[in-house]
Amino acid sequence: MKGKTPEESRTIITDLVLPSETNPIGNMFGGELLARMDRAASISARRHSRRIVVTASVNHVAFNKMIPLGSVVTVEAHVSRAFNSSMEVFLDVWIEDRESGLRSKANEAIYTFVAVDEMGSPVKVPELVPETELEKQRFDAALRRKQLSLVLAGKMKPSEATELKALFED
Ligand SMILES: CC(C)(COP(=O)(O)OP(=O)(O)OC[C@H]1O[C@@H](n2cnc3c(N)ncnc32)[C@H](O)[C@@H]1OP(=O)(O)O)[C@@H](O)C(=O)NCCC(=O)NCCS
């Protein structure tokens, strides 16, 4: 199976924040942003694998900045590493200044998707070939994040998480 670059799965969704999507102090609901990120990440994982994909876990979400009503929000997703049937998808969220048009980073998140067949059984996906320095950094750290996610989900023994253990050994 031929490897694919992150560029081939890059997915960009831009949309406004409407009143029904805000909390009582006029900022975007976290759940609304999670849903937008899940949609972008799922398209990205589908572009990489060309299979049916399901969300296996949300590994990390940082709500660093409030996103006010009326903001133009851009969610950008790409596959950052592919394993056997699972793919890590990295999400960067940007908002743009109304007058200058300049973009600033609002949030980021990391999701894991699994490619499955019609019966819901995991299937193999192409490997990911990182190109830029940032893509290589994200690729290198992805195995550690996968092991952490599996340990937290009770699917891997901490003693088997070699990449995590290496963090604490010097
Ligand atoms: C995700 C799912 C397919 C995994 O099935 P499973 O029986 O655990 O299958 P496996 O143990 O073979 O795992 C498949 C892959 O998922 C990965 N995985 C499973 N749980 C994971 C987790 N919590 N974090 C990271 N990766 C995970 C495994 O490491 C494996 O990756 P690999 O093949 O690349 O090595 C299954 O749990 C499922 O269908 N879940 C529901 C998904 C869904 O409906 N999502 C929407 C929620 S509303």
PDBQT file of the ligand as one rigid body, heavy atoms in Angstrom, charges set to zero:
ROOT
HETATM    1  C1  LIG A 201     -12.632   1.939  17.607  1.00  0.00    +0.000 C 
HETATM    2  C2  LIG A 201     -12.955   0.452  17.495  1.00  0.00    +0.000 C 
HETATM    3  C3  LIG A 201     -13.162   0.083  16.025  1.00  0.00    +0.000 C 
HETATM    4  C4  LIG A 201     -11.731  -0.318  18.017  1.00  0.00    +0.000 C 
HETATM    5  O1  LIG A 201     -12.094  -1.660  18.062  1.00  0.00    +0.000 OA
HETATM    6  P1  LIG A 201     -11.239  -2.722  18.903  1.00  0.00    +0.000 P 
HETATM    7  O2  LIG A 201     -12.009  -3.954  19.012  1.00  0.00    +0.000 OA
HETATM    8  O3  LIG A 201     -10.684  -2.062  20.134  1.00  0.00    +0.000 OA
HETATM    9  O4  LIG A 201     -10.111  -3.051  17.868  1.00  0.00    +0.000 OA
HETATM   10  P2  LIG A 201      -8.584  -3.227  18.105  1.00  0.00    +0.000 P 
HETATM   11  O5  LIG A 201      -8.237  -3.585  19.520  1.00  0.00    +0.000 OA
HETATM   12  O6  LIG A 201      -8.121  -4.137  17.011  1.00  0.00    +0.000 OA
HETATM   13  O7  LIG A 201      -8.052  -1.760  17.832  1.00  0.00    +0.000 OA
HETATM   14  C5  LIG A 201      -8.060  -1.216  16.548  1.00  0.00    +0.000 C 
HETATM   15  C6  LIG A 201      -7.118  -0.039  16.549  1.00  0.00    +0.000 C 
HETATM   16  O8  LIG A 201      -7.686   0.992  17.361  1.00  0.00    +0.000 OA
HETATM   17  C7  LIG A 201      -6.703   1.439  18.278  1.00  0.00    +0.000 C 
HETATM   18  N1  LIG A 201      -7.399   1.919  19.462  1.00  0.00    +0.000 N 
HETATM   19  C8  LIG A 201      -8.443   1.318  20.080  1.00  0.00    +0.000 A 
HETATM   20  N2  LIG A 201      -8.804   2.072  21.148  1.00  0.00    +0.000 NA
HETATM   21  C9  LIG A 201      -7.973   3.148  21.169  1.00  0.00    +0.000 A 
HETATM   22  C10 LIG A 201      -7.829   4.272  22.026  1.00  0.00    +0.000 A 
HETATM   23  N3  LIG A 201      -8.628   4.437  23.087  1.00  0.00    +0.000 N 
HETATM   24  N4  LIG A 201      -6.853   5.171  21.761  1.00  0.00    +0.000 NA
HETATM   25  C11 LIG A 201      -6.045   5.011  20.699  1.00  0.00    +0.000 A 
HETATM   26  N5  LIG A 201      -6.134   3.969  19.833  1.00  0.00    +0.000 NA
HETATM   27  C12 LIG A 201      -7.079   3.057  20.084  1.00  0.00    +0.000 A 
HETATM   28  C13 LIG A 201      -5.856   0.197  18.542  1.00  0.00    +0.000 C 
HETATM   29  O9  LIG A 201      -4.596   0.537  19.080  1.00  0.00    +0.000 OA
HETATM   30  C14 LIG A 201      -5.748  -0.358  17.142  1.00  0.00    +0.000 C 
HETATM   31  O10 LIG A 201      -4.812   0.427  16.419  1.00  0.00    +0.000 OA
HETATM   32  P3  LIG A 201      -3.831  -0.230  15.293  1.00  0.00    +0.000 P 
HETATM   33  O11 LIG A 201      -4.634  -1.242  14.509  1.00  0.00    +0.000 OA
HETATM   34  O12 LIG A 201      -3.437   0.929  14.449  1.00  0.00    +0.000 OA
HETATM   35  O13 LIG A 201      -2.689  -0.805  16.032  1.00  0.00    +0.000 OA
HETATM   36  C15 LIG A 201     -14.205   0.023  18.326  1.00  0.00    +0.000 C 
HETATM   37  O14 LIG A 201     -13.926   0.216  19.704  1.00  0.00    +0.000 OA
HETATM   38  C16 LIG A 201     -15.435   0.823  17.961  1.00  0.00    +0.000 C 
HETATM   39  O15 LIG A 201     -16.073   0.555  16.951  1.00  0.00    +0.000 OA
HETATM   40  N6  LIG A 201     -15.779   1.831  18.790  1.00  0.00    +0.000 N 
HETATM   41  C17 LIG A 201     -16.937   2.682  18.536  1.00  0.00    +0.000 C 
HETATM   42  C18 LIG A 201     -16.541   3.800  17.579  1.00  0.00    +0.000 C 
HETATM   43  C19 LIG A 201     -17.646   4.822  17.443  1.00  0.00    +0.000 C 
HETATM   44  O16 LIG A 201     -18.795   4.456  17.298  1.00  0.00    +0.000 OA
HETATM   45  N7  LIG A 201     -17.263   6.101  17.510  1.00  0.00    +0.000 N 
HETATM   46  C20 LIG A 201     -18.202   7.162  17.526  1.00  0.00    +0.000 C 
HETATM   47  C21 LIG A 201     -18.636   7.416  18.922  1.00  0.00    +0.000 C 
HETATM   48  S1  LIG A 201     -20.210   8.126  18.988  1.00  0.00    +0.000 SA
ENDROOT
TORSDOF 0
